[in-house]
Amino acid sequence: MMASVTAKMSPLNQRRIANFRSNKRGYWSLWLFSILFVLSLFAEFIANDDPLIVSYQGDLYFPVATEYTELTFGGEFESPADFKDPYIQDLIHNQGEGWIVWPLIRYSYNTINYDLPVPAPSPPSLENPLGTDDQARDVLARVIYGFRISILFAVVLTIASSIIGVIAGAVQGYYGGKVDLIFQRFIEIWSGLPVLFLLIILASIVEPNFWWLLGIMLLFSWMQLVDVVRAEFLRGRNLEYVRAARALGLDNRMIMFRHILPNAMVATLTFMPFIFNGSLVTLTALDFLGFGLPPGSPSLGELVAQGKTNLHAPWLGITAFMTLSIMLTLLIFIGEAVRDAFDPRKVS
């Protein structure tokens, strides 16, 4: 199927795909990163304190997707069923003649392990493969959930900032003159602001959540692509086919986004993986400083802060370092492969 899809592409896109695949480091990094990301999307089915399936008196229940009370399984209260409670497990196994299918990791990102043999943070064990943090939460579960929220945050931020940056750069480069001059002066002032300090100040005024923090970072991240797109439009607006389209009466919007933008997208796509990396690093830095996602959220930056605070628990710092190193290294390798794939000087 892959071969048939590739055969339908233009020779230029076939060459780009061949160049990307010839970069073995980037190609296999993409596969590994994709597998990790897809697995993290199903984090609730991998790490959760609720069972995947419960059989009770011949009926099947799915606590991972629906909340059930104790009364459902013969208990005495209407409170949510705690399936880790030996009392509930006894009701299911004995009274209900049923069974329980647990996830691979029996802890969610916010589950507290009250049965630790030593004070938290506890070292790695069979029950907690990467140990627990200083609040007795499973580190592996928090890494899985934190990886997912970091990647999703960076994806949304990269796409949104790229759209705004491409539009701003296109308007500047195509119209030029006073429009370009005013935009450039504004960007010079805006880009000169101390971004991290402003993010910290804004985050300290209002308690940030995922979308609020995304909006704040979007205010400053859209400028990264403006110069690249502006340069392509400044060059492209004077080409012969653009002049011909203008002479035929096509409106400016049609010329910009149908005739010039496809050429500008080559440079844009080569920069996007590095913008993605920058978004991850910024979010991690804010979480590390305590100005990122709300307290209790699964955060890689918060794990780094715990490693710094609990030097007597080296598994926290090592886990944070390895997670961030592997994630950023894979993304850098993918970015380099994308850059080489769009390089017109490379012929496979």
Summary of the structure (lengths in Angstrom):
residues: 348
radius of gyration: 25.8
end to end distance: 21.7
largest distance: 83.4
contacts: 1093
relative contact order: 0.12
helix: 66%
strand: 5%
